Amino acid sequence: MKKVRIIQVRSAINRPERQKLTLRALGIKKLNRPKDHDLTPQVEGMINKVKHLLKVEEI
């Protein structure tokens, strides 16, 4: 299974509550703090919802 590293690069201030909750579900709490995940369809869907706030790289 592929692994991805997710880093939040833009603020969630003035974003809809659903996007804030999606970031929280991904385990992201602060800017520029990486979080590693297995690339499952569920995680991929969450990444697509907030991709404008994230930087995603394969590891």
TIRO-2110 file (N, C-alpha, C; in Angstrom, 1 decimal):
// TIRO-2110
0.8, -1.2, 0.0, N, 1, A
0.0, 0.0, 0.0, CA, 1, A
0.9, 1.2, 0.0, C, 1, A
0.5, 2.2, -0.8, N, 2, A
1.3, 3.5, -0.9, CA, 2, A
1.1, 4.3, 0.4, C, 2, A
2.2, 5.0, 0.7, N, 3, A
2.2, 5.9, 1.9, CA, 3, A
2.3, 7.3, 1.3, C, 3, A
1.6, 8.2, 2.0, N, 4, A
1.8, 9.6, 1.6, CA, 4, A
2.1, 10.5, 2.9, C, 4, A
2.8, 11.6, 2.7, N, 5, A
3.0, 12.5, 3.7, CA, 5, A
2.2, 13.8, 3.4, C, 5, A
1.4, 14.2, 4.3, N, 6, A
0.5, 15.4, 4.1, CA, 6, A
1.0, 16.5, 5.0, C, 6, A
1.1, 17.7, 4.4, N, 7, A
1.6, 18.9, 5.2, CA, 7, A
0.6, 20.0, 4.8, C, 7, A
0.1, 20.6, 5.9, N, 8, A
-0.8, 21.8, 5.7, CA, 8, A
0.0, 23.0, 5.4, C, 8, A
-0.2, 23.7, 4.3, N, 9, A
0.6, 24.8, 3.9, CA, 9, A
-0.2, 26.1, 3.9, C, 9, A
-1.5, 26.0, 4.0, N, 10, A
-2.4, 27.2, 4.0, CA, 10, A
-3.3, 27.1, 5.2, C, 10, A
-3.6, 28.3, 5.8, N, 11, A
-4.5, 28.3, 7.0, CA, 11, A
-5.9, 27.9, 6.7, C, 11, A
-6.5, 27.4, 7.7, N, 12, A
-7.9, 27.0, 7.7, CA, 12, A
-8.9, 28.1, 8.2, C, 12, A
-8.3, 29.3, 8.5, N, 13, A
-9.1, 30.4, 9.0, CA, 13, A
-10.0, 30.9, 7.8, C, 13, A
-11.2, 31.2, 8.1, N, 14, A
-12.2, 31.6, 7.1, CA, 14, A
-12.5, 30.5, 6.0, C, 14, A
-12.4, 29.3, 6.4, N, 15, A
-12.8, 28.2, 5.6, CA, 15, A
-14.1, 27.6, 6.2, C, 15, A
-14.8, 26.9, 5.4, N, 16, A
-16.1, 26.2, 5.9, CA, 16, A
-15.7, 25.2, 7.0, C, 16, A
-16.7, 25.0, 7.9, N, 17, A
-16.5, 24.1, 9.0, CA, 17, A
-16.2, 22.7, 8.5, C, 17, A
-16.8, 22.2, 7.4, N, 18, A
-16.5, 20.9, 6.9, CA, 18, A
-15.0, 20.7, 6.6, C, 18, A
-14.4, 21.7, 6.0, N, 19, A
-13.0, 21.6, 5.7, CA, 19, A
-12.1, 21.6, 6.9, C, 19, A
-12.5, 22.3, 7.9, N, 20, A
-11.8, 22.3, 9.2, CA, 20, A
-11.9, 20.9, 9.8, C, 20, A
-13.1, 20.3, 9.8, N, 21, A
-13.3, 19.0, 10.3, CA, 21, A
-12.5, 17.9, 9.5, C, 21, A
-12.4, 18.1, 8.2, N, 22, A
-11.7, 17.2, 7.4, CA, 22, A
-10.2, 17.2, 7.7, C, 22, A
-9.6, 18.4, 7.9, N, 23, A
-8.2, 18.5, 8.3, CA, 23, A
-8.0, 17.8, 9.7, C, 23, A
-8.9, 18.0, 10.6, N, 24, A
-8.8, 17.4, 11.9, CA, 24, A
-8.9, 15.8, 11.8, C, 24, A
-9.8, 15.3, 10.9, N, 25, A
-9.9, 13.9, 10.7, CA, 25, A
-8.6, 13.3, 10.1, C, 25, A
-7.9, 14.1, 9.3, N, 26, A
-6.6, 13.7, 8.7, CA, 26, A
-5.5, 13.7, 9.8, C, 26, A
-5.8, 14.3, 11.0, N, 27, A
-4.8, 14.4, 12.0, CA, 27, A
-3.9, 15.6, 11.9, C, 27, A
-4.3, 16.6, 11.2, N, 28, A
-3.5, 17.8, 11.0, CA, 28, A
-3.9, 18.8, 12.0, C, 28, A
-3.0, 19.3, 12.8, N, 29, A
-3.3, 20.2, 13.9, CA, 29, A
-2.7, 21.6, 13.7, C, 29, A
-1.5, 21.7, 13.1, N, 30, A
-0.9, 22.9, 12.9, CA, 30, A
-0.2, 23.0, 11.5, C, 30, A
0.1, 24.2, 11.1, N, 31, A
0.8, 24.4, 9.8, CA, 31, A
2.1, 23.7, 9.8, C, 31, A
2.6, 23.3, 8.6, N, 32, A
3.9, 22.7, 8.4, CA, 32, A
4.3, 21.6, 9.3, C, 32, A
3.3, 20.8, 9.8, N, 33, A
3.6, 19.6, 10.6, CA, 33, A
3.2, 18.4, 9.7, C, 33, A
4.2, 17.6, 9.3, N, 34, A
3.8, 16.5, 8.4, CA, 34, A
3.1, 15.4, 9.2, C, 34, A
2.2, 14.7, 8.5, N, 35, A
1.5, 13.5, 9.0, CA, 35, A
1.5, 12.5, 7.9, C, 35, A
1.9, 11.2, 8.2, N, 36, A
2.0, 10.1, 7.3, CA, 36, A
0.7, 9.3, 7.4, C, 36, A
0.2, 8.9, 6.2, N, 37, A
-1.0, 8.0, 6.1, CA, 37, A
-0.8, 7.0, 5.0, C, 37, A
-1.5, 5.8, 5.1, N, 38, A
-1.6, 4.9, 4.0, CA, 38, A
-2.6, 5.5, 3.1, C, 38, A
-2.4, 5.3, 1.8, N, 39, A
-3.3, 6.0, 0.8, CA, 39, A
-4.5, 5.0, 0.5, C, 39, A
-5.5, 5.1, 1.4, N, 40, A
-6.7, 4.4, 1.2, CA, 40, A
-7.7, 5.2, 0.4, C, 40, A
-8.7, 4.7, -0.2, N, 41, A
-9.7, 5.5, -0.9, CA, 41, A
-10.4, 6.6, 0.0, C, 41, A
-10.5, 6.3, 1.3, N, 42, A
-11.1, 7.2, 2.2, CA, 42, A
-10.2, 8.4, 2.5, C, 42, A
-8.9, 8.1, 2.7, N, 43, A
-7.9, 9.2, 2.9, CA, 43, A
-7.8, 10.0, 1.6, C, 43, A
-7.8, 9.3, 0.5, N, 44, A
-7.6, 10.1, -0.8, CA, 44, A
-8.8, 11.0, -1.0, C, 44, A
-10.0, 10.6, -0.6, N, 45, A
-11.2, 11.5, -0.8, CA, 45, A
-11.1, 12.7, 0.1, C, 45, A
-10.6, 12.5, 1.4, N, 46, A
-10.4, 13.6, 2.3, CA, 46, A
-9.4, 14.6, 1.8, C, 46, A
-8.3, 14.1, 1.2, N, 47, A
-7.2, 14.9, 0.6, CA, 47, A
-7.8, 15.7, -0.5, C, 47, A
-8.6, 15.1, -1.4, N, 48, A
-9.2, 15.9, -2.5, CA, 48, A
-10.1, 17.0, -2.0, C, 48, A
-10.8, 16.9, -0.9, N, 49, A
-11.7, 17.9, -0.4, CA, 49, A
-10.9, 19.1, 0.0, C, 49, A
-9.7, 19.0, 0.5, N, 50, A
-8.9, 20.1, 1.1, CA, 50, A
-7.6, 20.2, 0.4, C, 50, A
-7.5, 19.8, -0.9, N, 51, A
-6.2, 19.8, -1.5, CA, 51, A
-5.6, 21.2, -1.7, C, 51, A
-6.4, 22.2, -1.7, N, 52, A
-5.9, 23.6, -1.9, CA, 52, A
-5.2, 24.1, -0.6, C, 52, A
-5.3, 23.4, 0.5, N, 53, A
-4.7, 23.7, 1.8, CA, 53, A
-3.4, 22.9, 2.1, C, 53, A
-3.2, 21.8, 1.3, N, 54, A
-2.2, 20.8, 1.6, CA, 54, A
-1.1, 20.7, 0.5, C, 54, A
0.0, 20.1, 1.0, N, 55, A
1.0, 19.6, 0.1, CA, 55, A
1.1, 18.1, 0.3, C, 55, A
1.0, 17.3, -0.7, N, 56, A
1.0, 15.8, -0.6, CA, 56, A
2.2, 15.3, -1.3, C, 56, A
3.0, 14.4, -0.7, N, 57, A
4.1, 13.8, -1.4, CA, 57, A
4.1, 12.3, -1.0, C, 57, A
4.5, 11.5, -2.0, N, 58, A
4.6, 10.0, -1.7, CA, 58, A
5.9, 9.7, -1.0, C, 58, A
5.8, 8.7, -0.1, N, 59, A
7.1, 8.3, 0.6, CA, 59, A
7.2, 6.8, 0.4, C, 59, A
END
